[in-house]
């Protein structure tokens, strides 16, 4: 009898979907480029991969889409890309230790990620930009706006717990009891941990996914730079205090899933208070941390209203 299970195990759904995303990014007018940032600079060996416009139009504004943990940047922005390529020069990078980006530098802070990202943008001739940052990408985007205020025009922060403090973990703000448990879920190495991540990320998670599909996703997406990614998570929490977080002046849009279990909504309101009158917050109902995927149309509607309709 033909072994369908064996066939499915030989066929990687994750790798196939990744290939389809690559085709869609190319069809949207982008090309894949890896840039050596260490050449002529004082930083250690560092290379960053980015999807950049094949033919940038310098009369258009620039839009930088920064991903979070989980699947790579293509999976996180694939559904929204074509809504922006007609109005912006769109750049979609892999942050350090994701995709094809890495460094021999020991610094794991979001401020270092931001500085490397700025070097990358400057290498491609980008002097001013709008930024969308999802989750961890929001930490990096906020740091970019704080460090380079003259370079960043508008900022969108989606479910980005920038205003968290180290004591929030001890005070029980998060669903997980400690940092080790959090890193185990955010960088899943078993189907059980991946199921936990899905439950934490979606209000209505898909159920009954076979384990071999989960193993396939882990094998393709979650096995590289595991320790480095754990260090990235530890770095954003270590000694973090709201009083140390610089204030930004750019016009900002904060988008949050009402039922976010990874970064609770309280952090969204805290961020709104911290930025002040230059920020507005949109809370999307019946959505969790993966609001960009779970409520894709509503998420896109707010992005377009903020980034395009006000141009």
Steps between C-alpha positions, in 0.01 A plus 500: 500500500627848408642677806345849492647586840851431375436717194380791713809474719719522190313807377569818695190715511695774682780511241244500217305787653825687556580456129156638407561804719833556325322495166236744622765741631682485167171555314436804721817662362748408775831320486697309762834657602748425780721793603832482683482770768846442644686622192650839579321514837610447857246225575587130495419272208135572432280424201132587460258366244221718367233501232551832321332668200636386164458854372471747790320823418663779698187715468308245710518479880674195650333234714694260723311189617666340804402148610471338841571148627331204332503434128722725290417850373341373178241302695421795726458761224419292191128575512553875525792561265316591179289760682814713540737434209310741275534794742830426677846364444453196725785337694453173690814397693596193700610616844826358635475124569191465283499379142829583330616768747768443764788661686807395696438797734397397854253789544140371515312823576226644283705821480778309324246340266371850425846639426572211263164553332580867450836410344314263269253770393781750444684240289192494275481878482205539738525816710142533631240233560170394651513187716261220589624272779320187614570375856882475534523700178321778687778505760751549220280754321454704818877499558554619142257788557671592829858478373440656158208742539589689183485177296162364611179670384211284625504193721252212538545274803298179494472302826846621595554490877756780489381637836539175693721494808704218648282505810188431289604134482523478878173693541312241292409721200583218258333161458835320524668470843860571402739593221607142427142397435450804277807426286396134470167607351627784280774279351317165489710187457222241540144472364366545853677836538390607151139419594545717810630786285199469271262500798670809643501683164145443370156542655372215281804280427484225242454166675588147403814581299696173455832484684699441181383837365610663826838326486533617140440863600750472788760342273473776238436805721621441856828309507755766406658747746295357789735619777547840339123549481466402866757767580298757302194426715701515822654829393169683458398411857827532691503807730222656294329801659245732347683799646799414277297483179554814290193681373450536126336789317400333172132460419428142611225245462472223760304191391413229753296183513248534783574147622878499456643239741866564425508877551177587685297801386604693813842540334333663201329759720825548691677570171232750395545688829879493463506645147219745574299710259697392191367144534161346434400148598271260314377190683377219273236282657506119493868506414810382679872565462505393134248771412672561163407144399183438699330826398698569186242721323433716804873528571563611141214751512660681794847489342371652178301770682807605699771460237329572167180700542677768700773550235 
